[in-house]
Structures are given as structure tokens and as C-alpha cells.
Amino acid sequence: MNNFNASENILRVILTDGAIRNGYIHFPLNQSIFSSANYGNASGEQKGTLITLVDEFGKIYEDDVRVTGNTGRLRSRFGSYFSHSGAKSGDVAEIKKESEGKYLVRIVNSSVSASLSAQVPQLSIPVPLDATNLEISKMNATNTILYGPPGTGKTYVTAARAVQLCDGKVPPTRKELMARYEVLRLEQRISFVTFHQSFGYEEFIEGLRPHLNSSSQIAYSVVPGVFRKACDSARIRQLVKPGLSGKPLQQRTIFKMSLGASWSEEGVTVFKYALENECVLLGYGNEVDFTGCKNESAIREKLLKDAPETIRIEAHVWAVNYLNNELKIGDIVVVSNGNKSFRGIAEVTGEYEFLEDAPFHQSRPVKWLAVFEPAMPVSEIFDRGFAMQAIYKLDALGLNYEKLNALLTAQTKEPPVQPHVLIIDEINRANISKVFGELITLLEPDKREGETNAISVKLPYSGEDFTVPSNLHVIGTMNTADRSIALLDTALRRRFDFEELEPDASTLEKNDIPGVDLVKLLTALNDRIEALFDRDHRIGHAFFIGISSVEGLEQVFRRKVIPLLQEYFYENWSNVRRALNDYGTGDFVISNKLAQLPADGDESFSDEPRVVYRVNEAPFPVTAYQRIYGGN
């Protein structure tokens, strides 16, 4: 699995699928480039002297070597790094010793690493199974927070990261990236939410919301929040078993059926139950068991006997008869989403069943062939809108069998589990304990659904058992100018990887502004801000992208940079001028002494002249920008 060339002080490890899934870097101790002082034991009770490891993205790991027998393993998990760098089986993790205690790590892709294969034999290293070596996630679920000053490209990097997690690659241009991002968002594989001070558990997980019921009375229903919706979307694909069994589509009868309104809590609950229990449910028939009722007469008689209070009995009889007797094994059910769209397709696999514990009791077993999020327009498969009836047979002359067949065929080509991403913008602006509540623990990769240490909790409003699927990635963004990373909730810090996005002046090299070197300008400006304040309040490169003239640069300084500095320094204009290296009469900021007021004999009155500042209304000269990076 690895090779070491001592003369180069480089350790090369060929990555396997298991190493990438678990985030591990293993190597034989006889090929180690680390000191024995860096070795600790497997349990972590004894740790070695820490080393500093820096990856390609600038993330720093404080690490030691976990020793088991003749095998060493860096104690940190690199799953997030492997994911972000696009590492795959056969790629090489190359660790280079820079100085005593400091190392660099990078991923060399397989096309390059192939040339190293003669030097890097793949060894089989047995790894003992213990609590620290369990497979963390089949999907390598990641919880990441991107943090940095304003204007460092967090929005763009977040979009790129989300698309990469979903597709495994990033489109080459920004336009293509954002177009693909929007497609994934519409497919509900990417969800987005912005936290704020009043955001709470009810908006994020679930809460009670008022609405008017059928009697125009105010009623309260449990409504799922952003996180619960994202989790439900992530697990839906796992419940689908695409592919027709038996005769072709054209030889089957196709029905439309409603499983409740998708925008209501009842509809959400019914559809979720139907997917998880492989059935369709009918909301007619009250709580009567119609087993053995082979026609409308038998259904009517049973209903009058067991539920004589039923209103509109004939509507119940008609719908139950369709479910019990008209629907045959092998028929297709198209699940509607209102009158103009549909959200699922299923194949009937069994006879009528009465389900006592289901939200609706009348049921038929099915195999779910396709589920669509968002819902598909009915015009894709049918030449008219759906009727209001809960269940009925669709006119074969109006069906587009070719398109319907194409939809079902496309489902068979999709992977059984697809990555989903939830983006939480401004994650530090909300009260994390209040928003996540008891679910903060469920975010950990090994506590996810289907994992070795999976945990479920009972939600307080709906009473449902809830887990977080292992294919849901969470990406948060954090503006360090709003709140220091040091002030974040400790529970959140333990469950997220943090990646800093710093101002990158090199991205401005192509910006050609006569007389002004933008790279030097931004670098010097941030050095001065860091000296006067701190690194969290530097100016990001995104403010200057696309500027090609002195006039454009002035607009950025006048409308963005200087107002931001005013806020940073709390109207301390002296520091604003120091940051801009703007002394004397001032090119950016000018000062003026106000005329003294005559003394009135009051001892509290100061006759010292007051100095006031304002932004220069005249155009900023080129020399003002040059002085920021060229002056003392």
C-alpha cells in the first residue's frame, strides 16, 4: 500500500477504496519518515509528540502516529481532505518532510502515480478491527465549515464543493457551475438555508404551524423544517427499486392515485410511510377492514355495518372498490402531486391489506419504480390534467407510453444512493444549541443512519423516530468579521471540519489597472489591517474581481472598502487612515477642524477644537493607491 524513499524524506501511500472511505493513511513502521517520539498507542491513552501536517488547501492537522504492531497510521482522519481533493482508489498520498516536526501532504492522481508504480509497490497491511477502525460512512459523509473574512469567495467555493460532492466533478466555468448547481437545487439534491438571530428549532427541524382546516377553523399541524426535508430527500432514492417486472408497460393498466396533499403535514407523513413500507394508502373507508369484499355491494354493506356515521358513503364505496378490486397485481400507479404534476410511480405487487398502524388504513403493496423531487409535470406523460378523484384509471389514449417508459428506464441507470448537500449560510449567526437541539449528535458520520454507531431520536412535535442519512453532506459558511471562530459552540466545533478561506491576491494578477498593482495593493492593505486589528477582518479578493479601470477601483473603495473599514474601526478615523496609509491632507479621508465655540463659563465645557473627518468627494488619485503598498 505504500513506499518510502529515505533519501527524499518522502512517504508515498497508494490509496485504496477502504482508506478513502475511512480517511486513513497507513504505512509500515520500517518505512516511516517520522520520529519514534511521534508514536503513540492505538487506544490514544499514550500519544506521541505532535507533528504539524499541512494539506494542499492550507488546512493544518496537529497529529501523531497511532502504532499497532508493525503498522503506523496518522491519527487524524483525512476523509474530508480526500473528498475535497477528489482522491480516488489508486491515487497517491504523498507526505514530504519540510523541517523537523513539519510535513506537507498532497494527492497525486493515478495518471501521475502510475509512473511511480515501480517505486511504490502495493502492500497488503492487515489492520485490526477496533473502535477506531470501523468504517465511518459508505458515502464518506462530511460536515464542513468554510470560514474567512468577507469577500474571500465562500459562496463560490460552497457552490463548487456542493456540485463536486453530488457529481464527483466541477464544471470548468463559473457559468456552467452555477447552471449545474441550479439543476441540483431544483432536484432537491442541494438545499440552502441562511441562519439568523431569530432562526430556531421549529424552522430547522420541525414545528407547529397554524392553518385553516376544511371547516375554515384555525388548526395546528407539524410542519417539517429545512433539515428534516433535506434528510427525507436524501433517503428517498434508497427506497426506490427501479425496473419493471414481467410484461411491458403498454400491456398494463395505469391508475392515478393521490396519497394526500404534498404541502400538508398529513400528505408528507402518508407519502413517507408509503415509501418506507412499500405500499400505497387510500384515505377513504374510515377504519373499516374490507378484506374479502369483492364488489361494491359487499363494501357498502360492510361500511354501513361498521361505520354507519360515514358521510358521502358512495364516494367511499367507489374509491375502496377501485383499490380492492379494480387494481390488479402488475398494474401501475402514478402518484399525483395536485392536478398538474406527479411525484412517484409504483407497480402493484400484492392484494388488498388493512394496515391498522398506518396513517391511512386501506392499502395495496407496491414496488416503487420512481420518485421525483421536484414533482414532474403531468404533461410529460398524459395529455390532460389529473381529475380530483383519489383513484381512477387513466385513459390509455391520453398516455404517452414512450415518455413514461423513458422515465422508468432513466431510473434504472441512476445510482441507488446519491449524495445530497445541505448548505447553511452564515452558520455562526444563529444560536446553534437552539437550532439543532438534540440532533447535533446525529450529525457525526458514525452516528448516521445505517452506520455502526447509528443513533435515532424521537422528535418532540411529531413523535417520529428520526435519523440522519449517511449520504447527506453539510456545508456551513462563516464570516469571521461577524463573529470569531473562537466563539462558536463547542459541540459544533467537535462535529465539523473547519477550512479557512483567506484573501487570495494572486487571483487579481490579470486585472490590468493603469498605474496600480492590485496584487500589491490588496496584500499591503490586509497587512495593515491585520497589524491594526486582526486577521479575521481583512478584505477579500472578491471585492476587486472584474475591475479594469481606476474609476472602477474608486467605486469599490468609496462604496465598499472605506465603509467596511469605518465599521471595523468603530468610526475611529485615525485607524481608517492608517490602514489606507492616508496621512497629511488626505486623499481618501480628509480632516477638518471645527470652529471653536465661545466659552460660556461652564467648567464641563471644553474649548479644545474638534477634528472631524469625511470621505474625500474629489476623485481619488492613483498615487493614493500606490502609497498603500509603496509608502512606509
Secondary structure, 3 states (H helix, E strand, C coil): CEEEEHHHCEEEEECCHHHHHHCCCEEEHHHCCCCHHHEEECCCCCCCCCEEEECCCCCEEEECEEEECCEEEECCCCHHHHHHCCCCCCCEEEEEEEECCEEEEEEECHHHHHHHCCCCCCCCCCCCCCCCCCCCCCCCCCEEEEEECCCCCHHHHHHHHHHHHHHCCCCCCHHHHHHHHHHHHHCCCEEEEECCCCCCHHHHCEEEEEEECCCCCEEEEEEECHHHHHHHHHHHHHHCCCCCCCCCHHHCCEEEECCCCCCCHHHHHHHHHHHHCCEEEECCCCCCCCCCCCCHHHHHHHHHHHCCCCCCHHHHHHHHHHHHHHCCCCCEEEEECCCCEEEEEEEECCCCEECCCCCCCEEEEEEEEEEEEEEEEHHHCECCCCCCCCEEECCHHHECHHHHHHHHHHHHHCCCCCCEEEEEECHHHCCHHHHHHHHHHHHCHHHCECCCCCCCEECCCCCCEECCECCEEEEEEEECCCCCHHHCCHHHHHHCEEEECCCCHHHHCCCCECCECHHHHHHHHHHHHHHHCCHHHCCCHHHHCCCCCHHHHHHHHHHHHHHHHHHHCCCCHHHHHHHCCCCCCCCCEEEEECCCCCCCCCCCCCCCCCEEEEECCCCCCHHHHHHHHHCC
